[in-house]
């Protein structure tokens, strides 16, 4: 039933030559939690775009977006092994797209997601599929591209990669975070990469690192305490819920009390 509905939707949209609208619809279904529908629709979309990507570079852009979406949806549905079957295509066509843009329109490269984000996605898929060695390799590859990616090292710890090097990398990346924010009632740590990372995930990852590595035990506890204090301060109205706004307000405060000079 769902499959027939999706085929009709996709066919209609492509009849209108509007793959951009199809992408938006898949994203909407995914955000709404209608993941089965989003998966079937994304699969149909990618299969169709695989026949069109050689027509022009815009079709290639749509294909890469579709593949990234499909892999993400597989991850959300706990179907890591299925996601891995599409992951190779994502890497292959992303490289093809980057190569084309680097030669013909280098100014557009900055508007594309970093390859580090795709490596992070790949690491999570490998982990979910039970391929721990490949996952560890991809987490490190992702971190080599991104700048102090708190979200990458947090996922690595949460997915069972608890060696001393990974624990140390998590702590180091946390020291570069951009503050705590409350967004739609939920708390996030703002990574140096710009990503919002669920605060409970970070606390759990720090707790794992605290147990796994004696050398950073005190530092992990200090960071966990800091996060809990920030949540309490935001709830009490002692600081702005937005980390960037709070930092800006702190910068506006006078550095000295003018009355201290008699």
C-alpha positions in Angstrom: 0.0 0.0 0.0 2.7 2.5 1.0 4.9 1.4 -1.9 2.1 2.1 -4.4 1.4 5.4 -2.8 5.0 6.4 -3.0 5.4 5.3 -6.6 2.4 7.5 -7.5 3.8 10.5 -5.6 7.3 10.2 -7.1 6.0 9.7 -10.6 3.8 12.7 -10.3 6.5 14.9 -9.0 9.0 13.9 -11.7 6.2 14.3 -14.3 6.4 18.0 -13.1 10.2 17.8 -13.3 10.5 18.7 -9.7 13.1 16.5 -7.9 13.7 19.4 -5.5 10.2 19.1 -4.2 10.6 15.4 -3.9 13.7 15.9 -1.7 11.8 18.3 0.5 8.9 15.9 0.9 11.2 13.1 1.9 12.8 15.4 4.5 9.4 16.3 5.8 8.3 12.7 6.2 11.5 11.9 7.9 11.2 14.9 10.3 7.6 13.8 11.1 8.7 10.3 12.0 7.0 8.7 8.9 10.2 6.8 8.3 8.8 3.8 6.4 7.2 6.1 3.9 10.3 8.2 3.7 12.5 5.1 3.1 10.4 3.8 0.3 10.1 7.2 -1.3 13.9 7.9 -1.0 14.6 4.5 -2.5 12.4 5.1 -5.5 13.9 8.6 -5.9 17.5 7.3 -5.8 16.8 4.5 -8.3 15.3 7.0 -10.7 18.1 9.5 -10.2 20.7 6.8 -11.0 19.3 6.8 -14.5 19.4 10.6 -14.8 22.6 11.7 -13.1 24.5 11.9 -16.4 22.1 14.4 -17.9 23.6 17.4 -16.1 25.3 18.3 -12.8 22.1 19.3 -11.2 20.8 15.8 -11.5 24.0 14.6 -9.9 23.4 17.0 -7.0 19.9 15.6 -6.5 21.3 12.0 -6.6 23.9 12.8 -3.9 21.3 14.5 -1.7 18.9 11.5 -2.1 21.6 9.0 -1.3 22.6 10.9 1.8 18.9 11.0 2.9 18.3 7.4 2.3 21.4 6.3 4.3 20.3 8.6 7.1 16.8 7.1 7.1 18.2 3.6 7.2 20.2 4.6 10.3 17.1 6.0 11.9 15.2 2.8 11.3 18.0 0.6 12.7 18.8 -0.8 9.3 22.5 -0.2 9.1 23.2 -3.2 6.9 20.7 -1.9 4.3 22.3 1.6 4.5 25.7 0.2 3.8 24.5 -1.1 0.4 23.8 2.5 -0.6 26.8 4.0 1.2 29.2 3.0 -1.5 27.1 4.9 -4.1 27.0 7.9 -1.9 30.8 8.0 -1.6 31.3 7.4 -5.3 28.9 10.0 -6.6 29.9 12.6 -3.9 33.5 12.3 -5.1 32.3 12.7 -8.7 30.3 15.8 -7.8 33.2 17.4 -5.8 35.6 16.7 -8.7 33.3 18.3 -11.2 32.7 21.4 -9.0 36.3 21.8 -8.1 37.1 22.0 -11.8 34.1 24.0 -13.1 32.6 25.9 -10.1 34.9 25.8 -7.1 33.0 28.7 -5.4 30.1 26.2 -4.9 32.1 23.7 -2.9 31.6 25.6 0.3 27.8 25.2 0.0 28.1 21.4 0.0 28.1 19.3 3.2 31.6 18.3 4.3 32.8 14.8 3.4 33.5 14.5 7.1 29.7 14.4 7.7 29.3 11.5 5.3 32.2 9.7 7.0 30.4 10.2 10.3 27.2 8.8 8.8 29.2 5.9 7.4 30.8 5.2 10.9 27.3 5.1 12.5 26.0 2.7 9.8 29.0 0.4 10.2 28.6 0.4 14.0 24.9 -0.4 13.7 25.7 -3.2 11.3 28.1 -4.7 13.8 31.3 -3.8 11.9 33.2 -2.2 14.8 36.6 -2.1 13.1 35.3 -0.3 10.0 33.3 2.1 12.3 36.3 3.0 14.2 38.2 3.8 11.0 35.4 6.0 9.7 35.0 7.9 13.0 38.7 8.8 12.8 38.5 9.7 9.1 35.5 11.9 9.9 37.4 13.6 12.7 40.4 14.2 10.4 38.2 16.3 8.1 36.0 18.1 10.6 37.3 20.5 13.3 37.1 19.1 16.8 33.8 17.2 16.1 32.2 16.6 19.5 29.3 14.7 17.8 31.7 12.3 16.1 33.6 11.3 19.2 30.4 11.2 21.3 28.8 8.7 18.8 32.0 6.6 18.8 31.9 6.2 22.6 28.2 5.5 22.7 28.7 2.8 20.0 31.3 1.0 22.1 34.6 2.4 20.9 36.2 3.1 24.3 40.0 3.0 23.8 42.1 5.6 25.5 42.7 7.6 22.3 38.9 7.9 21.6 38.2 8.9 25.2 40.9 11.5 25.0 39.6 12.8 21.7 36.1 13.3 23.2 37.5 15.3 26.1 39.6 17.4 23.8 36.7 18.1 21.5 34.5 19.1 24.4 37.0 21.7 25.4 36.3 23.4 22.1 32.4 23.4 22.4 30.5 26.6 21.8 28.1 26.5 24.8 24.8 25.0 25.8 21.5 26.0 24.3 17.9 25.1 24.8 16.0 24.6 21.6 12.3 23.8 21.6 12.5 22.6 25.2 15.5 20.3 24.6 19.1 21.0 25.6 22.0 20.8 23.2 25.8 21.3 23.3 26.9 23.4 20.4 29.8 21.6 18.7 32.7 23.6 17.2 31.5 22.2 13.8 28.1 24.0 14.2 26.2 20.8 15.0 23.7 20.6 17.9 24.5 17.6 20.0 21.9 16.2 22.5 23.2 17.0 26.0 22.2 13.7 27.4 24.2 11.9 24.7 27.3 14.0 25.6 26.8 13.3 29.3 26.5 9.6 28.7 29.6 9.6 26.4 31.6 11.5 29.1 30.4 9.0 31.7 31.6 6.1 29.5 35.0 7.8 29.1 35.2 8.5 32.8 34.8 4.8 33.5 37.1 3.6 30.7 40.1 5.9 31.2 41.5 6.7 34.6 43.7 9.5 33.3 40.7 11.7 32.4 38.3 10.6 35.1 38.3 14.0 36.9 38.1 16.0 33.7 35.0 14.0 32.6 33.3 14.6 35.9 34.1 18.3 35.7 32.5 18.5 32.3 29.4 16.6 33.3 29.0 18.9 36.3 29.4 21.9 34.0 26.6 20.7 31.7 24.3 20.1 34.6 25.0 23.5 36.0 24.4 25.2 32.6 21.0 23.4 32.4 20.1 24.6 35.9 21.2 28.2 35.1 19.0 28.3 31.9 16.0 26.8 33.7 16.4 29.4 36.5 16.7 32.3 34.0 20.2 33.1 35.1 21.5 33.1 31.5 20.1 33.2 28.0 18.8 29.9 26.6 20.8 30.5 23.3 24.5 30.0 23.8 25.5 32.6 21.2 23.2 35.2 22.7 24.5 34.5 26.2 28.1 34.9 25.0 27.2 38.2 23.3 25.5 39.4 26.5 28.6 38.4 28.6 30.8 40.5 26.2 28.5 43.5 26.8 29.0 43.5 30.5 31.6 46.0 31.8 34.9 44.5 32.7 35.2 46.7 35.8 32.9 48.2 38.3 33.1 52.0 37.7 32.4 52.6 41.3 35.4 50.6 42.5 37.6 53.6 41.7 37.0 56.2 44.5 
